[in-house]
Amino acid sequence: MIVLLQISAPAARFYKREMELNDGDGLKLFVRYGGMFDYSYSLGVEKGLPTEDDIIKTVNGIMFFTSPDDLWFTDHILLDFDEEESELVLLRTA
């Protein structure tokens, strides 16, 4: 079964603080293609509200959502915040 990526509470707190989000705000998670010499995929994030087709997961009051078309990238992934390095990290969970 494919599901929206997992989002840790520390990662949600990071976005809430850095993007000045309030409870009920939404963040769209989407697949981005890498830069000029880095031909890989990454996770894009932008403020917005979900549509009826989006898959939604609420963490710490923030609605994280993605299109079903991007689930191929987010399946079995954990979005976490590394306190020591002070950075977001994507971890494979399976």
C-alpha positions as CSV (number, residue, x, y, z in Angstrom):
1,M,0.0,0.0,0.0
2,I,1.4,3.4,-1.0
3,V,0.8,6.3,1.5
4,L,1.9,9.9,2.0
5,L,5.4,10.1,3.5
6,Q,5.7,10.2,7.2
7,I,6.4,13.5,8.8
8,S,8.0,13.7,12.3
9,A,6.9,16.2,14.9
10,P,10.3,18.0,14.8
11,A,10.0,18.4,11.0
12,A,6.5,19.8,11.4
13,R,7.7,22.2,14.1
14,F,10.6,23.3,11.8
15,Y,8.2,24.2,9.0
16,K,5.8,25.9,11.3
17,R,8.5,28.1,12.7
18,E,10.5,28.8,9.5
19,M,7.4,29.4,7.3
20,E,5.4,31.2,10.0
21,L,2.5,28.7,9.7
22,N,-0.6,28.6,11.9
23,D,-2.7,25.6,12.8
24,G,-4.8,24.7,9.7
25,D,-2.3,26.0,7.2
26,G,-1.2,23.6,4.5
27,L,2.1,22.6,2.8
28,K,2.1,21.0,-0.5
29,L,4.8,18.3,-0.9
30,F,5.9,17.6,-4.5
31,V,8.6,16.0,-6.5
32,R,11.3,18.3,-7.9
33,Y,13.9,17.4,-10.5
34,G,17.5,18.3,-9.5
35,G,19.6,21.1,-10.8
36,M,21.9,21.5,-13.8
37,F,24.5,18.9,-12.9
38,D,22.6,17.0,-10.2
39,Y,20.1,14.8,-12.1
40,S,18.2,13.5,-9.1
41,Y,14.8,14.1,-7.4
42,S,14.1,16.0,-4.3
43,L,11.1,17.1,-2.2
44,G,9.6,20.4,-2.9
45,V,7.5,22.3,-0.4
46,E,5.1,25.3,-0.9
47,K,2.4,26.8,1.1
48,G,-1.2,26.1,-0.2
49,L,-4.4,24.2,0.4
50,P,-5.2,20.7,-0.7
51,T,-7.7,19.8,-3.4
52,E,-10.2,17.0,-3.0
53,D,-7.9,14.5,-4.8
54,D,-4.8,15.2,-2.6
55,I,-3.7,12.9,0.1
56,I,-3.5,14.7,3.4
57,K,-1.6,14.1,6.7
58,T,-2.0,16.6,9.6
59,V,1.0,16.9,12.0
60,N,1.2,19.5,14.7
61,G,-1.8,21.4,13.2
62,I,-0.3,21.6,9.7
63,M,-1.9,19.9,6.7
64,F,0.9,18.2,4.7
65,F,-0.5,17.1,1.3
66,T,0.5,15.7,-2.0
67,S,-1.0,14.7,-5.3
68,P,-1.5,11.0,-5.9
69,D,0.9,11.4,-8.9
70,D,3.8,12.1,-6.5
71,L,3.3,9.1,-4.3
72,W,5.9,7.1,-6.2
73,F,8.5,9.3,-4.6
74,T,7.1,9.7,-1.1
75,D,6.2,6.0,-0.4
76,H,8.3,4.6,2.6
77,I,9.9,8.0,3.3
78,L,10.2,9.8,6.6
79,L,10.7,13.6,6.6
80,D,12.6,14.4,9.8
81,F,14.6,17.2,11.4
82,D,18.1,16.5,12.6
83,E,18.5,18.6,15.7
84,E,22.3,18.2,15.8
85,E,22.9,19.3,12.2
86,S,19.9,21.7,12.2
87,E,18.6,20.4,8.9
88,L,15.7,18.5,7.4
89,V,16.5,14.9,6.2
90,L,14.6,12.4,4.2
91,L,15.0,8.8,5.4
92,R,13.9,5.6,3.7
93,T,11.7,3.6,6.1
94,A,11.4,0.3,4.2
